[in-house]
Amino acid sequence: MRCVNTVSGYVWTVAIPTRRLAGGRPATLIPARLGWRDAADGSLYDLDRVSGTFTVTRGSSTGGYVSTYRCRA
């Protein structure tokens, strides 16, 4: 999927090679959503498969941040 950051315009390609992996990480699938966690840094990734909204949540010592992308196949 090609995802574009709604603020910066940064393009990120998210590969979903199997039903149990997303971005190379183990993923949880429900009919309308795909989610996974990066164990290395604790980031959370959530893809709304209906709207194409992809949200990345990253924590940090200053509170972290959330990035929102629009995705299409």
Summary of the structure (lengths in Angstrom):
residues: 73
radius of gyration: 12.0
end to end distance: 4.4
largest distance: 34.9
contacts: 175
relative contact order: 0.25
helix: 0%
strand: 55%
